Amino acid sequence: MATASSPTAVTGTTSAGFGVLWVAIKREPWIFTLSTLGSVLFGALTVADAWVLGWSTDHVVLPAFRDGEIGSGLLWAVLGLFVAVAILRAVGIVARRLGAGIMQYRMQAHSRRAVTRQYLQLPMAWHQKHPTGELLSNANSDVEAAWGPIAPLPMAVGTVAMMVIAVVQMLFTDLALAVVGLLVFPVVIGTNVVYQRLAQGWATRAQQLRAELSEIAHESFDGALVVKTLGREPEETERFRAKAAELREANIKVGRIRAAFDPTLAALPNIAVLVVLVLGVHRVTSGATAPGDVVTIAYLLTVVSFPIRSIGWLLGDFPRSVVGYRRVAAVLRASGAMEYGDRELPSQTGGARLEVDRASFGYQPDRPLLRELTFAVEPGRTVALVGATASGKSTITTLLARLVDVDAGAIRVDGHDLRDLRRGVLAGTQAVVPQTAFLFDDTVRGNVTLGLDVPDEEVWSALRTAQADGFVAALPEGLDSRLGERGATLSGGQRQRLALARALVRHPRLLVLDDATSAVDPEVEARILAGLRGDDATLVVVAYRKATISLADEVLFLVDGAIADRGPHAELVARNDDYARLVNAYEEVPA
């Protein structure tokens, strides 16, 4: 896919479609060659059928009518010729179809891998601008659409050879009849031009609607709890129905256009055959040609109609293919992928030192959210981030995980800028636990280890620290119990504790908790934090509860993306009225 932009540089759907196919041919040349040779073999043997048919007409059929008998030797010769041609043609069909299928599925797999790699490399800022449904469509239906024409490609290329052979044989058999029959080609070309112009707009619209429909479905499924608890089923059903109706109408438009194109393309060669037969009868009666030549020309025209139809199938897939390819190429051309350095962190034990040096960041260029943020956390110490909603707490955790980069300043771990580290180094040192815990449809063990080779003893140790060992042990199959999609069988607090255990089992030297115990009972939360403080890891906690905040060595009080005050919790409560009102407000329960 390195040449993703090449097909988009040419004008016209047909030329762009051939550009897409050229990308596939360059990537899979040997498979394409194999399938094309099979197609050429099939085409050549199909033309050979016409010669066998014409020869049989002149040397077997007509003498049989004239003499009233047929020689057994000639009969066996004709039968042997037909059988040999049929067997070789079957070999060509197998090679053609097998090669085309392998080539198509390999290109689809390659494109899906490329799109997925790009998704993983692009920063969160890019993902936030593109709905999940659109991303799913890019990796699925757009990829399938892009490489759809590969299936008829080898057949079309091979049948072009068949057509050339057939046309040459027609010209040598009877020039006048051949010229009349071949007048069908300009008409076919004009028909295809009209089809491409009519179908392109609707194919583009249909492909876009597939992405929008996928987006609506994803939102409805992802927000099933909201939809059902608020009784929004009719509205969501109607929203999906309306978009599905738009997609249906766009597909029907494309289908109607193609429904007119395909039979027209199939009928044109048959009309040419009829004209040749009428003219051929006149030429036979006048003695200008032999009956076998007329049969040969008519049969060759029916043979030529197959290449015409196969090319039509190929060209008919071009509008959707070009649209799908351009949508995939747009993802692969997207900028903003994070650059990594080659630095390694020295192998150390104990907590990591975190330094945030005049860091600034904003989701919009003219509206900074964090401004000149500076603080440091010494190894093994705990810092709590406290502030009102939208003060920048979660954004700080995003920056610490390097899901996005700072606009200015730097963030360092053990003295190394995060941007200078080799890919994967930060993930081996740091772990971030978000407020919303995501669990996979897997076992408890699978969700905690995520493929990491960890002994069960370490898994249970992480579960104990996260206060999750009790309910896991009570599950029917313990660590082997499946949790369902997104951990649907667990409570919110249980999901959070498993997400915390997932981080702890990796023994991070820097642990960042973004209100990761908000759904946990205060008593359980206190035990969790006490266990975390007993570890050597450096801890950064986004906190709301006073019991959690009071465990921190230092509190950073954030106001509008800046540190308004800092110090131990007790000192801040005593000297900063705004801080005291905020943390006390979290504890107040309305009567």
Secondary structure, DSSP 8 states (H G I E B T S, - for coil): -TTTTTGGGS-SHHHHHHHHHHHHHHHSHHHHHHHHHHHHHHHHHHHHHHHHHHHHIIIIIHHHHHHS---HHHHHHHHHHHHHHHHHHHHHHHHHHHHHHHHHHHHHHHHHHHHHHHHHHS-HHHHTTS-HHHHHHHHTHHHHHHTGGGTTHHHHHHHHHHHHHHHHHHHHH-HHHHHHHHTHHHHHHHHHHHHHHHHHHHHHHHHHHHHHHHHHHHHHHHTHHHHHHTT-HHHHHHHHHHHHHHHHHHHHHHHHHHHHHHHHHHHHHHHHHHHHHHHHHHHHHTTSS-HHHHHHHHHHHHHHHHHHHHHHHHHHTHHHHHHHHHHHHHHHT---------B------S---EEEEEEEE-SBTTB-SEEEEEEEE-TT-EEEEEESTTSSHHHHHHHHTTSS--SEEEEEETTEEGGGB-TTHHHHHEEEE-SS----SSBHHHHHHTT----HHHHHHHHHHTT-HHHHHHSTTGGG-B--GGGTTS-HHHHHHHHHHHHHTT--SEEEEESTTTTS-HHHHHHHHHHHHTSSSEEEEE--SHHHHTTSSEEEEEETTEEEEEE-HHHHHHH-HHHHHHHHHHH----
